[in-house]
Amino acid sequence: MPEGSGPPSARSAQSLRRLVPLLGLGAVAAGLAGACLPWTVPTQRAVAFVGGPLAQSYGIALTASGPAEVALLPLPRLSLGGVRFAATAGDAAPLAEGGALKLQLNLFALLAGRIEVNTASLEGGTVSLPTRDDDPRWAAPRAQAARLVEPGSAHPRRLTLSQVTVTGRDPRDGRVQTAQEVDLTVSWPSWSAQVDVAGAFRWNAVPARFTLTGLRVANLATGARSPFAATADWPAGSLSVEGEGSLGSGSPDGGLALTGSASLRTRSLPETLGWVGGDLALSPMIEAFALAGAFEVRDRTLLLPSLRLDVGDNRFEGAGSVALAGGRPAIQATLAAETLNLAPLVAETLRLFGLDEAEAAGWSGRSLALHPLTGGDLDLRVSAGGARMGPLLFEDVAASVLVRRGGIEAALSRATLQGGLVKGRLGLTPAADDPRRTEVRLQGAFDSLDLGAVLVDLGQDRWVFGAARGQVALEGAGTTPDVLMRHLDGRATLAVDGGALAGIDLADVVHRNGTPAAGALARRNGRTAFEHAGLTLRVVDGVGEIADGVLRTSALTGTLTGAVVLPERRFEARAQLLPRAAADGTARPGPTYAIAGPWDAVVVRKAAPEDGGGLTSTGALRPGPGGRPGLPAAARAYAP
């Protein structure tokens, strides 16, 4: 019989037999689809379903105020909105609140009548970490979490925080800090002993990312050592650490113990410290900073037995330590460098104290307060084969810097400059009655210094020969550079024995009644050998009176009197040449020169004693007839 023929009843039965399997498949598909899609359940029933196991396994009491959804396939999962975690039910201070909790449950444990969490995720909300030492809220969860690392215990394979706000106490100073937009993933597969952590957050409006890999939590729980590798990145720098560590009884001091190698880089140390909320001694004077080397952490002390340090263009090698106890970092280091470029450091120091803003009319009014530079203790010793400060090259340099709450002390123990030995010490101390006022003490000395070679280094003509020696001792106090210069007292001396002046013959000048011989040949061949040249400067209230200014040659004596006016940055003096007495004891007066003007534009002119260009009682030069003095440019090179 052809297909489709036969009685109608037979054809209907055949169609029905085909439809039943299709309906069965459809029902199974609908059931699977329904099992995969979440459906809403009563919130309190969902909380009761997982709340008991969470309290038993993790010591956390769970409540929720938002909707609850359940899905069975592909794996059982439950989500709750508006969740609240607390140490005990009804606790007024929650561990976390707000946001949505999503749990993925272990299917086999669920079929066996147990609830085990495979993955947990908290989206949104706020996590409140302990804010004081006597905060008991996290004691039970910490104790329960410690049991998760025991052999055979079940633990979540993955924990996730997404866009969560975290508040807690800063261990450095106890202040409450807040991290926003926290994304955190903790991965601990059941087949692995290692825990990997990755996250990102925003702190003080600056985003950052970090990772922690290879951590063996079970080792740490038993006091054994665990390997680890950590990285952190933020806009101004990065950190990379690799090593081993232990906690608790595995550490000799009962605390944190770490060993390994680390690398820290930042384009701006002040920017990074401002972000993390820390401070270090002299940090405002440092920009680009890089540190790498081996380290060891014992409790709250970081030991750096071998380190390489880059500060700007300068590279150091040495050893050091950082103690963090007491909330104030204390750094000790001994560093060595082949060569140093001190120009940026000097420029930054001048900028900080406003000395770079000085003009002919006066000094800066910027604050001299030391508190921005004394945010921590520092004991630093530095040695270098060579150090360049602009055009000046120092050799065999040894220096130290000591920073305490009571001030800053910098010492140049030794340095060689153009054959001479240079030493110095600078002390900066905040005044006891006003921390904004800084007391300054400066001491220095040099010996066998070739002044002519120094002038050549500075781009000037070498007009003096001889080994110079000198000392300087100044002290003063002020809230700003201009006030300091007006309250500066002290003394400075300079002396050269057996030297010579190049480019001028003073005996010939006296013979010509104070007029030097004209022409380049005279300047090239001119020379004045002297037995002694000396100068003493006595500074009182910022005015340095020139005393004992003398130049002695076989034929004449030169004297210099006047003042260096530090507040106004001016030089005002009078120089006179006196021929040696003849055999009969007579000597005619020599020429006199007036020297005055700003430091960068001193004007020299020949002056007669009767022109009124003498000195005032304060050492300042009185103006002569006709106002400002002048001397032809061709003659200024001959001025003594």
PAVO-949932 format. One line per 3 residues: number of its first residue (from 1); their letters; for each residue x, y, z of C-alpha. Coordinates in steps of 0.02 Angstrom, whole numbers. Each point is the difference from the previous one (the first is absolute). Layout:
N
NUM	A	X Y Z  ... .
END
This chain:
640
1	MPE	0 0 0  72 169 -46  63 111 145 .
4	GSG	-134 115 62  -139 -120 -56  -106 -101 117 .
7	PPS	-138 37 120  -1 170 85  13 -79 173 .
10	ARS	164 -84 -45  73 161 -66  -47 94 162 .
13	AQS	84 -132 108  158 12 -101  6 191 17 .
16	LRR	-29 -14 187  146 -120 20  113 130 -86 .
19	LVP	-63 144 107  29 -81 170  193 -3 -14 .
22	LLG	-1 178 -62  -105 55 148  117 -93 116 .
25	LGA	153 86 -73  -88 166 11  -43 -30 182 .
28	VAA	180 -46 40  63 155 -92  -124 109 91 .
31	GLA	52 -77 164  185 29 -37  -35 178 -53 .
34	GAC	-98 29 159  141 -74 104  128 112 -85 .
37	LPW	-101 159 17  -8 81 172  -165 17 87 .
40	TVP	-48 106 148  -21 -80 171  -47 75 169 .
43	TQR	149 93 70  -16 -65 178  -10 -180 -59 .
46	AVA	159 25 -104  89 81 148  -52 -143 113 .
49	FVG	60 -125 -131  180 65 -5  10 101 161 .
52	GPL	26 -147 117  144 -79 -98  83 171 -21 .
55	AQS	-8 32 187  67 -175 37  140 1 -130 .
58	YGI	52 182 1  -66 76 162  -108 125 -95 .
61	ALT	-182 44 31  -90 39 -164  -155 106 -27 .
64	ASG	-71 73 -161  -132 127 -47  2 -15 -190 .
67	PAE	-68 -127 -124  61 -180 -4  21 -107 -156 .
70	VAL	44 -183 -24  61 -98 -152  40 -187 -5 .
73	LPL	98 -25 -161  134 -8 -58  50 12 185 .
76	PRL	-109 49 147  13 184 38  -85 124 113 .
79	SLG	0 190 0  -57 118 139  -19 189 -8 .
82	GVR	27 124 141  103 -121 103  73 35 171 .
85	FAA	138 -99 85  31 12 187  95 -97 132 .
88	TAG	-163 -39 89  -181 22 -47  -60 174 43 .
91	DAA	176 70 19  -9 189 -23  173 7 -81 .
94	PLA	-2 -106 -159  147 -82 -85  -74 46 -169 .
97	EGG	-166 67 -62  -84 49 -161  33 -74 -170 .
100	ALK	-49 -169 -71  68 -170 53  14 -138 -130 .
103	LQL	41 -178 52  38 -151 -106  -30 -160 97 .
106	NLF	83 -170 -12  -123 -115 -90  63 -163 74 .
109	ALL	0 71 176  -176 66 -30  -61 -173 -55 .
112	AGR	77 -70 159  -95 125 105  144 120 35 .
115	IEV	30 178 -55  175 41 -62  42 161 -90 .
118	NTA	106 -18 -157  5 185 -45  -62 156 87 .
121	SLE	-17 175 -70  -48 164 83  -48 140 -120 .
124	GGT	-11 174 73  -22 41 183  126 41 137 .
127	VSL	120 -112 94  51 63 173  167 -66 61 .
130	PTR	56 22 182  28 182 48  79 -27 172 .
133	DDD	97 -130 97  -147 -50 109  -120 -22 -147 .
136	PRW	-67 -179 26  -110 -14 -154  123 -93 -110 .
139	AAP	67 -118 135  -123 -142 -36  12 13 -190 .
142	RAQ	191 -1 10  -3 -154 112  -121 -90 -115 .
145	AAR	100 49 -154  155 -77 78  -87 -168 0 .
148	LVE	-26 8 -187  184 -35 -29  -1 -161 100 .
151	PGS	25 -159 -103  -164 -69 -67  -100 159 35 .
154	AHP	-111 73 -135  32 178 -51  -66 115 -136 .
157	RRL	95 -12 -162  -27 181 -46  -47 157 96 .
160	TLS	-39 162 -91  -34 179 52  -63 118 -133 .
163	QVT	-15 190 18  4 -13 190  48 136 124 .
166	VTG	119 -59 137  34 96 161  129 -46 131 .
169	RDP	138 60 114  167 51 -70  128 -106 96 .
172	RDG	129 141 -12  -92 132 99  -169 -74 47 .
175	RVQ	-102 119 -108  -153 -66 -91  28 -11 -188 .
178	TAQ	-119 -38 -143  33 -90 -163  -131 21 -135 .
181	EVD	-46 -98 -157  86 -154 68  7 -150 -118 .
184	LTV	77 -154 79  13 -180 -59  69 -139 111 .
187	SWP	28 -163 -95  33 -161 97  -37 -153 -107 .
190	SWS	-39 -159 96  140 -93 -90  134 131 43 .
193	AQV	85 54 160  35 174 -69  -109 154 15 .
196	DVA	4 139 -130  -69 173 34  -31 140 -125 .
199	GAF	-87 164 26  -20 184 -34  -60 146 105 .
202	RWN	-6 189 10  81 83 150  15 187 24 .
205	AVP	-76 20 -174  144 -99 -79  -29 -171 -83 .
208	ARF	117 -145 34  15 -185 -44  86 -142 92 .
211	TLT	32 -188 -9  58 -130 126  40 -172 -69 .
214	GLR	74 -165 58  -57 22 181  -18 -161 102 .
217	VAN	-128 44 132  14 -169 86  186 31 29 .
220	LAT	-33 170 76  -135 -70 114  122 -126 73 .
223	GAR	144 124 17  96 -71 -148  76 107 -136 .
226	SPF	-94 33 -161  65 65 -167  -87 150 -75 .
229	AAT	13 126 -140  -87 170 6  -18 147 -116 .
232	ADW	-83 171 15  -24 137 -128  -63 178 19 .
235	PAG	13 151 -115  162 64 79  93 -164 22 .
238	SLS	8 -187 23  57 -131 126  57 -179 -27 .
241	VEG	42 -121 142  48 -184 -2  54 -109 146 .
244	EGS	-58 -104 148  -92 42 159  -75 -68 159 .
247	LGS	-121 55 135  -21 -33 185  99 -136 85 .
250	GSP	108 -30 -152  80 170 24  134 26 132 .
253	DGG	-85 157 62  -176 -69 -15  -51 121 -138 .
256	LAL	22 21 -186  161 -66 -77  41 25 -184 .
259	TGS	155 -24 -104  28 24 -186  35 133 -130 .
262	ASL	-98 155 -44  -4 140 -128  -86 167 27 .
265	RTR	-12 139 -129  -89 166 3  10 152 -111 .
268	SLP	-35 111 151  32 -53 179  -102 144 75 .
271	ETL	-147 -46 -112  7 -183 52  18 42 185 .
274	GWV	-143 123 -12  -107 -138 -76  38 -133 132 .
277	GGD	-9 129 139  179 -24 60  150 111 21 .
280	LAL	189 -18 -2  141 115 49  50 121 -139 .
283	SPM	-128 -79 -119  -55 170 -74  177 17 -70 .
286	IEA	-11 -163 -100  -95 -33 -161  47 -154 -103 .
289	FAL	43 -143 118  40 -184 -25  52 -132 126 .
292	AGA	47 -182 -34  87 -138 96  -15 -134 131 .
295	FEV	-106 30 155  -50 -78 165  -150 48 107 .
298	RDR	-6 -38 185  -154 62 87  -2 187 -45 .
301	TLL	179 18 -59  56 -11 -182  182 -51 -23 .
304	LPS	86 35 -166  168 -89 6  35 32 -183 .
307	LRL	-87 137 -98  15 105 -156  -76 172 11 .
310	DVG	-34 123 -142  -44 179 48  -21 102 -156 .
313	DNR	157 -29 -104  102 -59 149  27 -185 37 .
316	FEG	54 -67 169  42 -170 69  4 -48 183 .
319	AGS	-105 -63 144  -133 70 115  -151 -29 109 .
322	VAL	-173 75 28  -83 -11 171  -188 32 1 .
325	AGG	-34 -20 185  -79 150 86  -84 68 -156 .
328	RPA	153 100 -52  114 -82 -130  184 -3 46 .
331	IQA	123 -30 -142  183 -46 18  109 -23 -154 .
334	TLA	180 -2 -56  16 34 -187  141 17 -124 .
337	AET	3 68 -177  131 19 -135  -61 172 -52 .
340	LNL	-135 117 61  -91 145 -81  -43 118 143 .
343	APL	-72 140 -107  -181 -63 6  11 -24 188 .
346	VAE	69 174 27  -131 75 -116  -141 -91 90 .
349	TLR	67 57 168  4 180 -58  -175 -17 -71 .
352	LFG	-70 -73 161  68 143 103  -40 133 -128 .
355	LDE	181 45 -29  -22 -24 -187  -120 148 -2 .
358	AEA	128 125 62  19 157 -101  110 153 10 .
361	AGW	-131 87 105  -7 -135 133  -36 -179 47 .
364	SGR	-154 -111 -7  -137 3 130  -31 -189 -11 .
367	SLA	-13 -94 163  157 -79 75  -101 -121 110 .
370	LHP	85 -170 11  -152 -112 31  -20 -49 -185 .
373	LTG	177 -73 5  -5 -86 170  -141 -125 -26 .
376	GDL	115 -142 57  170 -36 74  150 -20 -114 .
379	DLR	181 -49 32  86 0 -169  185 -16 -42 .
382	VSA	56 25 -179  169 -18 -85  43 33 -182 .
385	GGA	154 -2 -108  -58 161 -82  -143 124 16 .
388	RMG	-45 138 -121  -93 157 52  -25 97 -158 .
391	PLL	174 33 -72  90 -45 162  69 -176 17 .
394	FED	32 -67 176  99 -160 30  12 -125 142 .
397	VAA	-163 58 78  -64 -60 169  -160 75 71 .
400	SVL	-139 -37 122  -178 58 33  -90 -17 166 .
403	VRR	-186 40 15  -96 -4 163  -154 87 69 .
406	GGI	120 129 69  70 51 -169  119 -41 -141 .
409	EAA	188 -13 2  101 -23 -159  188 -21 6 .
412	LSR	132 -5 -136  135 -100 88  123 21 -141 .
415	ATL	12 43 -184  139 52 -116  -27 149 -115 .
418	QGG	140 58 -115  135 -68 114  -78 70 159 .
421	LVK	-87 -86 144  -178 60 33  -105 -36 155 .
424	GRL	-165 68 63  -150 -24 113  -177 69 -12 .
427	GLT	-124 -7 144  -185 43 -15  -105 2 158 .
430	PAA	-180 57 27  -10 135 132  -70 -57 167 .
433	DDP	-124 144 10  -56 -4 -182  22 -155 -112 .
436	RRT	-24 111 -153  163 88 41  158 -95 -45 .
439	EVR	167 23 84  146 -21 -121  181 -39 42 .
442	LQG	131 -14 -136  183 -45 24  127 -33 -135 .
445	AFD	185 0 -37  116 -27 -147  188 -13 -19 .
448	SLD	123 -2 -146  -140 47 -121  53 61 -172 .
451	LGA	-114 151 -20  57 32 -178  -49 -175 -54 .
454	VLV	-169 21 84  -27 161 -97  40 -92 -163 .
457	DLG	-126 -135 47  -129 137 26  34 69 -173 .
460	QDR	100 151 57  175 60 -41  138 -64 111 .
463	WVF	55 163 77  72 -70 162  131 -133 39 .
466	GAA	38 -80 167  -65 -123 128  -140 74 105 .
469	RGQ	-62 -44 173  -152 62 89  -138 -27 126 .
472	VAL	-182 50 18  -115 -5 151  -175 75 -15 .
475	EGA	-158 -16 102  -170 79 -4  -187 -32 11 .
478	GTT	-152 48 -100  -168 -55 -66  45 47 -179 .
481	PDV	164 26 -96  -16 189 4  -23 -1 189 .
484	LMR	144 -122 21  119 111 -98  -41 146 113 .
487	HLD	41 -101 156  159 -85 -57  157 15 105 .
490	GRA	172 -78 -16  172 11 -73  91 -51 -159 .
493	TLA	185 5 -43  102 -25 -158  189 1 -20 .
496	VDG	127 -37 -138  189 0 28  127 10 -140 .
499	GAL	-123 28 -140  -18 113 -151  -128 105 -94 .
502	AGI	-4 -27 -187  -41 131 -131  55 152 97 .
505	DLA	159 77 70  -54 100 153  171 81 19 .
508	DVV	-18 68 -176  -177 57 39  64 98 150 .
511	HRN	139 73 -107  -132 57 -126  -100 83 140 .
514	GTP	-132 -134 1  -22 -16 -188  42 -172 -71 .
517	AAG	96 -19 -160  -114 -19 -149  -2 -144 -124 .
520	ALA	-16 -187 -3  189 -23 11  5 88 169 .
523	RRN	-138 -109 66  85 -157 -65  170 41 73 .
526	GRT	-59 86 158  33 -94 162  9 45 184 .
529	AFE	82 -121 119  -54 22 180  64 -63 166 .
532	HAG	-169 -9 86  -181 37 -39  -133 -14 135 .
535	LTL	-177 48 38  -108 -11 156  -188 26 -6 .
538	RVV	-92 33 163  -188 -22 -23  -125 84 116 .
541	DGV	-186 4 -41  34 -47 -179  132 133 -34 .
544	GEI	175 -68 -22  131 130 44  162 -25 -96 .
547	ADG	144 2 123  183 -40 -24  -18 6 -188 .
550	VLR	181 11 -54  115 -38 -147  189 13 29 .
553	TSA	129 -1 -139  183 48 -2  -46 172 -68 .
556	LTG	-169 45 72  -141 -40 119  -182 -7 -47 .
559	TLT	-144 18 122  -185 -39 -17  -134 69 115 .
562	GAV	-188 1 -13  -144 -122 17  -96 -141 -79 .
565	VLP	-185 38 28  -83 -172 -2  -184 55 13 .
568	ERR	18 112 -153  126 -113 -86  118 146 -28 .
571	FEA	188 28 12  61 170 57  185 27 32 .
574	RAQ	154 108 -30  171 -63 -54  160 100 15 .
577	LLP	177 -32 -60  141 64 111  182 -5 -63 .
580	RAA	130 -64 122  93 139 89  160 62 -81 .
583	ADG	169 -7 87  -31 171 75  -166 -60 71 .
586	TAR	-108 101 -120  -137 -72 -111  -126 88 -107 .
589	PGP	-184 -55 11  -55 -130 -127  -159 -7 -103 .
592	TYA	-169 -41 78  -143 -98 -80  -184 -6 45 .
595	IAG	-83 -169 -24  -189 -10 14  -155 -79 -73 .
598	PWD	-103 -161 0  98 -162 8  -30 -36 -183 .
601	AVV	37 179 -60  140 74 106  66 167 -65 .
604	VRK	179 58 33  59 180 -19  155 97 43 .
607	AAP	-35 119 142  100 139 79  -2 19 190 .
610	EDG	-76 172 -15  -148 -53 -107  -103 -51 151 .
613	GGL	-9 -181 -47  43 -64 172  -87 -131 106 .
616	TST	-145 23 120  6 -56 180  -82 -166 -51 .
619	GAL	133 -32 -131  -108 51 -148  80 105 -137 .
622	RPG	-55 180 -11  -38 56 -178  121 123 -77 .
625	PGG	-39 152 -108  -107 -34 -149  -96 -146 75 .
628	RPG	47 -179 -47  185 -31 -27  70 -60 -165 .
631	LPA	160 -63 -78  35 -33 -186  -34 -181 -44 .
634	AAR	179 -24 -61  65 47 172  -114 -109 106 .
637	AYA	106 -153 -36  142 84 95  -101 35 157 .
640	P	85 -76 153 .
END
